[in-house]
Amino acid sequence: MTENRLNTFFAWFLATVVFLLPTFLLPTIINPFINSKLLLLFLAAFVTTLAFLVKSWFDKSWTIVRSPLLYLTLVFAALVIISSLVSHQYPLKQMVGMGGAYLSFSLLIILLPSLVNDTFAHKFKIALNIAAITLSSVSILQLLGVGPALLFNRLGAVDFPNSLAFSLAGASFIAIQFLSVVLVSNIFDQNLFKTSWVSKATVALSAIALSINIWAILPGGQASFQSLSLAASTNIARNSLTFTKNALFGYGPDSYGNAYNILKPVWVNGQSYWKFTFDSGFNLLLTIMVSLGLIAFLAYLWFLWQSASVLKADANGDAFVKSTVIALLIWQLLAPVNLLTLSLLAIGIGLLIKQNQGRYNNYTFEVHRLADFLTLGKFVKGRTYLFHGINSILLALALLALLGVSRAFGAYYLLYQSNAKITQNEIATAYDYHVQAKALAPELDFVRRSSALVNLQIAIALSNKADLSPAEQDQVLQLVNQAIREARAATVLDPQNYLNWSVLAQIYMQLVNTTDQAKQEAFNALAKAATNNPNNPEIRMALGQLFQNTNRLTEAISFFDQAIERKPDLFVAHYYMAQALIANKQVAEGRNYLISSLNLLAKDSEEYRAVEKELNKLVTEIEAAANTNTNTQENMAPINPVPPTDVPTSTSTATTSSLTEVLNQGSAEAIIQEGALSTEQSLVEN
């Protein structure tokens, strides 16, 4: 392959990536809208790195354009790596998530200008326009109810909405960002617009699709969405500066969600989005401050300033490319981070630097061929050894990164298959897929958390069988044991993710009627969950239920009170507080909370009628007791509680599981003890 062929291949490859970023969707992996874009970005970064190494072998030199953004991009990439290593003992999740996305973003900006040829700008424009036409057509088809969602729904277990809520871009709001960028770029490039029918068609269709998608995201629309408000995002960013390590290097590039749960202000519970966990701040800058730290925030802020300088210096440059970069930079300040605009921004900036290459010096490191060593001096030989040695290291690192990404995405595919089998009630096959997923990516906490839940579900289902054989009882024991180990492994891999602790607590709660040790372990896990999500009222409510079920009513009342303090309009917290107070013979106070829970329900709801019936029964009993001068608190009949419909499943405190009938105290304590004795390393490896 000659160097010209390499450049041509790379230009066509990158143009294909530009087209696919807004239009490609792989439905056979979990989180398909996010992971499809992430896969494309990783592929673009790997092929770019490989093309750079191959080109350097042809040229016998490294050549990198020394633009004003070069060193800032290198610093930003280094800070991403440092943040991943400092914030997490097991950083794989960071590197195959947003950490890898930020590194890929940096690689494209650094390497792309020395790889693309002068014809790439035309391919870039055509790819964007065709992608915009495709995405616009899909929006129109979805409006008519005959879009590609119907086809995807026939392919697997994922049930995409056949409405404007479905978009190949990932969401209607992301489609709006992309279509607006392409529309503006075509309008500002008058030469292209006047001479190209593709540009005219793009503008017309994009304008129609923009109107459709804007209508869809309006409140009450088919694709209405909720992003984190600027006030909440700013508050979280300010709170992230409290601790030195987090202030300097953040919570981890892929851990904004953890930081959000830890740092969110209590007033968020009064918002419509109080149950959501946001993986991005209001915009890219506020996301970087929390996830990567203050140093990376300042580096990226300087990067934006230098980008503006590069754009200003390019007074007579390509209007389409400049407009694309400017529009994408503006969207980074106005919208949450998304992989589509982040990837296109990296490619657009790389192309902009290429078009202005004459203004900058190149960094070049030249060597001779290995075959010429007999006539070379020691210094030149050393340069050659260094060149080929570093190239070999870079190639090894690229292949290692490719292996890690491949294993992670292989696990995503297997988890998708497992979910599909669960919907088909093929639990054994689903379990096998989980085992394979864990073998591919044992350091991803959500793989281990999902595996824990599958083990628990199978154990409960098996224990529900009548007349269990001794072998089946042993199998239940092993499944519960494995569920605990998998959940504990998840807490080791990401101890700041409250969901990992909640799942561990859920498993122990199934055993609380078997052994007191399970009660203590469930409390410990819920306490850890509360530490990592301190303003979550549902965790406090789960702690209250745990103590209520173990007849420690004073502690239960305290935790229910904490739940109400965090979210005064949470019906179930008031309801369970009433039950705990009545059980604690504080009947008058219990009646008041039962009334307050009733006031939080819609009068035409089934829950309202059930709670009203309970309240009337309680009032009747109070009046009867008063009329007969009996001791009200001692003779009050117990109330049959109505199971509220919105109790959080991740922290459910159900203790009536059939597992307690299969496992005796000795076996339950043995399971718990075995998990407690496992070292962190063995948990992760096994």
Summary of the structure (lengths in Angstrom):
residues: 686
radius of gyration: 29.4
end to end distance: 44.9
largest distance: 115.3
contacts: 2367
relative contact order: 0.08
helix: 73%
strand: 1%
